[in-house]
Amino acid sequence: MLPFWFGTLVGLTPWISIAYNIVAAQTVPGFVYGIVLVQAVLFFSFGLNQWLQYHEVGRWSDYAYGEKAYLVLSLVAKSLLAWQVFAGSLAN
C-alpha cells in the first residue's frame, strides 16, 4: 500500500493548488467550478479503483477488470473535460 499512499500525497498537491487559486481569484467563470468538481470526482475515482484492486474487492480481484476500469475512467474524464471546455467557451 506504500505506492498508494505516496500517490495519494503527490496527487493531492495539485488539487490543493487548484482549489487555492480558484478561491483566491477575483473572478472565475462559472463553468470552471463545474470542470474542477467533475474532474476532482473522476480523479479520486482512479484512487478508489487502485485501492479496490490492491484489496481485491469483488470484481477487482480480476486484474483485467481493474485495468479496464482505468481505461473507462480515463476515457470518461478526458471526454467530459473536452466537452466542458467546449461548452463553457461557447456559453458567452
N, CA and C atoms as an extended XYZ file, in Angstrom:
276
Properties=species:S:1:pos:R:3:atomname:S:1:resname:S:1:resid:I:1 pbc="F F F"
N         0.811       -1.199        0.000 N   MET     1
C         0.000        0.000        0.000 CA  MET     1
C         0.858        1.268        0.000 C   MET     1
N         2.157        1.133        0.148 N   LEU     2
C         3.017        2.307        0.179 CA  LEU     2
C         2.920        3.130       -1.117 C   LEU     2
N         2.936        2.491       -2.310 N   PRO     3
C         2.776        3.284       -3.534 CA  PRO     3
C         1.438        4.023       -3.570 C   PRO     3
N         0.390        3.401       -3.027 N   PHE     4
C        -0.925        4.046       -2.992 CA  PHE     4
C        -0.864        5.321       -2.168 C   PHE     4
N        -0.249        5.259       -0.992 N   TRP     5
C        -0.197        6.437       -0.112 CA  TRP     5
C         0.722        7.520       -0.668 C   TRP     5
N         1.832        7.135       -1.285 N   PHE     6
C         2.680        8.136       -1.938 CA  PHE     6
C         1.937        8.799       -3.091 C   PHE     6
N         1.243        7.992       -3.872 N   GLY     7
C         0.456        8.536       -4.983 CA  GLY     7
C        -0.645        9.457       -4.503 C   GLY     7
N        -1.261        9.108       -3.382 N   THR     8
C        -2.303        9.954       -2.818 CA  THR     8
C        -1.736       11.305       -2.403 C   THR     8
N        -0.611       11.278       -1.725 N   LEU     9
C         0.017       12.518       -1.282 CA  LEU     9
C         0.428       13.384       -2.468 C   LEU     9
N         1.083       12.782       -3.435 N   VAL    10
C         1.530       13.530       -4.613 CA  VAL    10
C         0.339       13.995       -5.442 C   VAL    10
N        -0.706       13.181       -5.511 N   GLY    11
C        -1.886       13.543       -6.290 CA  GLY    11
C        -2.723       14.634       -5.665 C   GLY    11
N        -2.701       14.754       -4.355 N   LEU    12
C        -3.468       15.805       -3.679 CA  LEU    12
C        -2.846       17.186       -3.847 C   LEU    12
N        -1.555       17.245       -4.019 N   THR    13
C        -0.845       18.523       -4.085 CA  THR    13
C        -1.386       19.443       -5.190 C   THR    13
N        -1.536       18.989       -6.424 N   PRO    14
C        -2.069       19.902       -7.444 CA  PRO    14
C        -3.525       20.311       -7.169 C   PRO    14
N        -4.306       19.419       -6.572 N   TRP    15
C        -5.698       19.767       -6.280 CA  TRP    15
C        -5.782       20.842       -5.206 C   TRP    15
N        -4.883       20.809       -4.249 N   ILE    16
C        -4.837       21.865       -3.234 CA  ILE    16
C        -4.454       23.192       -3.891 C   ILE    16
N        -3.507       23.140       -4.796 N   SER    17
C        -3.085       24.337       -5.521 CA  SER    17
C        -4.222       24.894       -6.384 C   SER    17
N        -4.920       24.021       -7.073 N   ILE    18
C        -6.053       24.449       -7.906 CA  ILE    18
C        -7.131       25.090       -7.051 C   ILE    18
N        -7.473       24.455       -5.942 N   ALA    19
C        -8.502       24.997       -5.049 CA  ALA    19
C        -8.083       26.367       -4.516 C   ALA    19
N        -6.835       26.504       -4.122 N   TYR    20
C        -6.353       27.794       -3.623 CA  TYR    20
C        -6.465       28.868       -4.701 C   TYR    20
N        -6.038       28.560       -5.911 N   ASN    21
C        -6.082       29.545       -6.992 CA  ASN    21
C        -7.507       29.942       -7.359 C   ASN    21
N        -8.433       29.024       -7.284 N   ILE    22
C        -9.828       29.361       -7.587 CA  ILE    22
C       -10.415       30.249       -6.503 C   ILE    22
N       -10.135       29.917       -5.254 N   VAL    23
C       -10.656       30.713       -4.138 CA  VAL    23
C       -10.016       32.104       -4.129 C   VAL    23
N        -8.739       32.189       -4.439 N   ALA    24
C        -8.017       33.465       -4.384 CA  ALA    24
C        -8.277       34.362       -5.586 C   ALA    24
N        -8.827       33.826       -6.669 N   ALA    25
C        -9.037       34.609       -7.881 CA  ALA    25
C       -10.172       35.616       -7.698 C   ALA    25
N       -10.033       36.741       -8.368 N   GLN    26
C       -11.077       37.771       -8.322 CA  GLN    26
C       -12.355       37.285       -9.011 C   GLN    26
N       -12.212       36.786      -10.216 N   THR    27
C       -13.367       36.275      -10.959 CA  THR    27
C       -13.005       34.942      -11.589 C   THR    27
N       -13.949       34.050      -11.521 N   VAL    28
C       -13.786       32.725      -12.128 CA  VAL    28
C       -15.070       32.436      -12.889 C   VAL    28
N       -14.966       32.083      -14.173 N   PRO    29
C       -16.183       31.729      -14.914 CA  PRO    29
C       -16.891       30.547      -14.250 C   PRO    29
N       -18.190       30.548      -14.287 N   GLY    30
C       -18.974       29.513      -13.624 CA  GLY    30
C       -18.652       28.103      -14.084 C   GLY    30
N       -18.388       27.950      -15.385 N   PHE    31
C       -18.141       26.602      -15.889 CA  PHE    31
C       -16.842       26.011      -15.338 C   PHE    31
N       -15.940       26.853      -14.875 N   VAL    32
C       -14.680       26.360      -14.307 CA  VAL    32
C       -14.946       25.592      -13.014 C   VAL    32
N       -15.909       26.057      -12.214 N   TYR    33
C       -16.275       25.329      -10.999 CA  TYR    33
C       -16.761       23.925      -11.344 C   TYR    33
N       -17.577       23.819      -12.386 N   GLY    34
C       -18.065       22.512      -12.820 CA  GLY    34
C       -16.942       21.611      -13.292 C   GLY    34
N       -16.008       22.185      -14.044 N   ILE    35
C       -14.870       21.405      -14.531 CA  ILE    35
C       -14.069       20.863      -13.358 C   ILE    35
N       -13.748       21.729      -12.410 N   VAL    36
C       -12.926       21.310      -11.271 CA  VAL    36
C       -13.649       20.244      -10.463 C   VAL    36
N       -14.931       20.432      -10.220 N   LEU    37
C       -15.694       19.456       -9.436 CA  LEU    37
C       -15.742       18.095      -10.129 C   LEU    37
N       -16.107       18.086      -11.397 N   VAL    38
C       -16.216       16.821      -12.132 CA  VAL    38
C       -14.867       16.128      -12.237 C   VAL    38
N       -13.831       16.884      -12.573 N   GLN    39
C       -12.507       16.280      -12.718 CA  GLN    39
C       -11.964       15.774      -11.385 C   GLN    39
N       -12.277       16.472      -10.287 N   ALA    40
C       -11.840       16.002       -8.971 CA  ALA    40
C       -12.505       14.673       -8.625 C   ALA    40
N       -13.805       14.580       -8.871 N   VAL    41
C       -14.522       13.323       -8.594 CA  VAL    41
C       -13.923       12.187       -9.416 C   VAL    41
N       -13.682       12.442      -10.694 N   LEU    42
C       -13.114       11.404      -11.548 CA  LEU    42
C       -11.679       11.068      -11.145 C   LEU    42
N       -10.894       12.081      -10.782 N   PHE    43
C        -9.519       11.839      -10.349 CA  PHE    43
C        -9.491       10.938       -9.118 C   PHE    43
N       -10.341       11.238       -8.144 N   PHE    44
C       -10.342       10.437       -6.921 CA  PHE    44
C       -10.917        9.040       -7.151 C   PHE    44
N       -11.710        8.876       -8.211 N   SER    45
C       -12.194        7.532       -8.509 CA  SER    45
C       -11.065        6.652       -9.063 C   SER    45
N       -10.012        7.256       -9.631 N   PHE    46
C        -8.835        6.475      -10.012 CA  PHE    46
C        -8.193        5.865       -8.765 C   PHE    46
N        -8.100        6.661       -7.721 N   GLY    47
C        -7.545        6.156       -6.460 CA  GLY    47
C        -8.408        5.069       -5.853 C   GLY    47
N        -9.714        5.247       -5.933 N   LEU    48
C       -10.630        4.219       -5.432 CA  LEU    48
C       -10.451        2.928       -6.220 C   LEU    48
N       -10.329        3.044       -7.526 N   ASN    49
C       -10.107        1.866       -8.363 CA  ASN    49
C        -8.814        1.156       -7.965 C   ASN    49
N        -7.760        1.940       -7.726 N   GLN    50
C        -6.484        1.343       -7.317 CA  GLN    50
C        -6.629        0.647       -5.964 C   GLN    50
N        -7.289        1.285       -5.028 N   TRP    51
C        -7.476        0.701       -3.695 CA  TRP    51
C        -8.264       -0.604       -3.800 C   TRP    51
N        -9.323       -0.605       -4.605 N   LEU    52
C       -10.126       -1.820       -4.786 CA  LEU    52
C        -9.304       -2.934       -5.422 C   LEU    52
N        -8.408       -2.569       -6.348 N   GLN    53
C        -7.536       -3.578       -6.959 CA  GLN    53
C        -6.563       -4.153       -5.947 C   GLN    53
N        -5.943       -3.296       -5.150 N   TYR    54
C        -4.970       -3.767       -4.165 CA  TYR    54
C        -5.604       -4.692       -3.143 C   TYR    54
N        -6.837       -4.405       -2.778 N   HIS    55
C        -7.524       -5.222       -1.774 CA  HIS    55
C        -8.356       -6.348       -2.390 C   HIS    55
N        -8.338       -6.436       -3.721 N   GLU    56
C        -9.043       -7.481       -4.464 CA  GLU    56
C       -10.498       -7.615       -4.007 C   GLU    56
N       -11.194       -6.499       -4.025 N   VAL    57
C       -12.599       -6.446       -3.611 CA  VAL    57
C       -13.486       -6.793       -4.805 C   VAL    57
N       -14.346       -7.770       -4.639 N   GLY    58
C       -15.326       -8.120       -5.667 CA  GLY    58
C       -14.714       -8.363       -7.030 C   GLY    58
N       -15.247       -7.666       -8.027 N   ARG    59
C       -14.774       -7.838       -9.401 CA  ARG    59
C       -13.319       -7.414       -9.573 C   ARG    59
N       -12.826       -6.546       -8.694 N   TRP    60
C       -11.460       -6.052       -8.797 CA  TRP    60
C       -10.426       -7.120       -8.425 C   TRP    60
N       -10.886       -8.281       -7.994 N   SER    61
C        -9.941       -9.373       -7.751 CA  SER    61
C        -9.355       -9.869       -9.076 C   SER    61
N       -10.066       -9.605      -10.169 N   ASP    62
C        -9.553       -9.902      -11.505 CA  ASP    62
C        -8.778       -8.674      -11.995 C   ASP    62
N        -7.489       -8.848      -12.213 N   TYR    63
C        -6.621       -7.741      -12.610 CA  TYR    63
C        -7.128       -7.043      -13.863 C   TYR    63
N        -7.593       -7.805      -14.836 N   ALA    64
C        -8.057       -7.237      -16.099 CA  ALA    64
C        -9.254       -6.317      -15.891 C   ALA    64
N       -10.113       -6.643      -14.943 N   TYR    65
C       -11.281       -5.799      -14.667 CA  TYR    65
C       -10.831       -4.422      -14.173 C   TYR    65
N        -9.885       -4.397      -13.253 N   GLY    66
C        -9.371       -3.123      -12.748 CA  GLY    66
C        -8.712       -2.299      -13.832 C   GLY    66
N        -7.972       -2.940      -14.717 N   GLU    67
C        -7.312       -2.220      -15.805 CA  GLU    67
C        -8.331       -1.676      -16.796 C   GLU    67
N        -9.388       -2.439      -17.070 N   LYS    68
C       -10.460       -1.936      -17.937 CA  LYS    68
C       -11.153       -0.746      -17.284 C   LYS    68
N       -11.308       -0.794      -15.976 N   ALA    69
C       -11.902        0.330      -15.258 CA  ALA    69
C       -11.041        1.579      -15.415 C   ALA    69
N        -9.709        1.436      -15.361 N   TYR    70
C        -8.819        2.572      -15.596 CA  TYR    70
C        -9.037        3.158      -16.991 C   TYR    70
N        -9.137        2.293      -17.980 N   LEU    71
C        -9.340        2.762      -19.355 CA  LEU    71
C       -10.643        3.539      -19.490 C   LEU    71
N       -11.709        3.003      -18.908 N   VAL    72
C       -13.011        3.671      -18.981 CA  VAL    72
C       -12.970        5.000      -18.228 C   VAL    72
N       -12.399        5.005      -17.025 N   LEU    73
C       -12.291        6.252      -16.260 CA  LEU    73
C       -11.491        7.302      -17.024 C   LEU    73
N       -10.416        6.896      -17.645 N   SER    74
C        -9.595        7.823      -18.411 CA  SER    74
C       -10.375        8.393      -19.590 C   SER    74
N       -11.061        7.549      -20.320 N   LEU    75
C       -11.854        7.998      -21.459 CA  LEU    75
C       -12.955        8.960      -21.016 C   LEU    75
N       -13.649        8.620      -19.944 N   VAL    76
C       -14.730        9.466      -19.447 CA  VAL    76
C       -14.179       10.809      -18.968 C   VAL    76
N       -13.092       10.795      -18.215 N   ALA    77
C       -12.515       12.035      -17.691 CA  ALA    77
C       -12.086       12.967      -18.819 C   ALA    77
N       -11.400       12.430      -19.799 N   LYS    78
C       -10.911       13.262      -20.900 CA  LYS    78
C       -12.056       13.756      -21.775 C   LYS    78
N       -13.042       12.911      -22.014 N   SER    79
C       -14.184       13.313      -22.826 CA  SER    79
C       -14.994       14.404      -22.138 C   SER    79
N       -15.255       14.224      -20.842 N   LEU    80
C       -16.013       15.242      -20.110 CA  LEU    80
C       -15.251       16.562      -20.041 C   LEU    80
N       -13.952       16.499      -19.842 N   LEU    81
C       -13.165       17.720      -19.816 CA  LEU    81
C       -13.269       18.452      -21.152 C   LEU    81
N       -13.117       17.738      -22.249 N   ALA    82
C       -13.200       18.361      -23.571 CA  ALA    82
C       -14.574       18.992      -23.792 C   ALA    82
N       -15.633       18.273      -23.443 N   TRP    83
C       -16.981       18.805      -23.638 CA  TRP    83
C       -17.256       19.999      -22.726 C   TRP    83
N       -16.763       19.954      -21.499 N   GLN    84
C       -16.990       21.082      -20.587 CA  GLN    84
C       -16.236       22.330      -21.049 C   GLN    84
N       -15.026       22.178      -21.507 N   VAL    85
C       -14.270       23.326      -22.011 CA  VAL    85
C       -14.943       23.873      -23.272 C   VAL    85
N       -15.349       22.978      -24.163 N   PHE    86
C       -16.005       23.393      -25.408 CA  PHE    86
C       -17.310       24.127      -25.111 C   PHE    86
N       -18.151       23.558      -24.262 N   ALA    87
C       -19.431       24.179      -23.935 CA  ALA    87
C       -19.227       25.486      -23.170 C   ALA    87
N       -18.272       25.506      -22.247 N   GLY    88
C       -18.011       26.729      -21.490 CA  GLY    88
C       -17.493       27.859      -22.329 C   GLY    88
N       -16.687       27.551      -23.326 N   SER    89
C       -16.153       28.607      -24.176 CA  SER    89
C       -17.222       29.162      -25.116 C   SER    89
N       -18.237       28.380      -25.404 N   LEU    90
C       -19.327       28.849      -26.272 CA  LEU    90
C       -20.454       29.514      -25.496 C   LEU    90
N       -20.434       29.409      -24.167 N   ALA    91
C       -21.547       29.904      -23.353 CA  ALA    91
C       -21.725       31.412      -23.469 C   ALA    91
N       -20.654       32.144      -23.625 N   ASN    92
C       -20.780       33.609      -23.674 CA  ASN    92
C       -20.632       34.053      -25.073 C   ASN    92
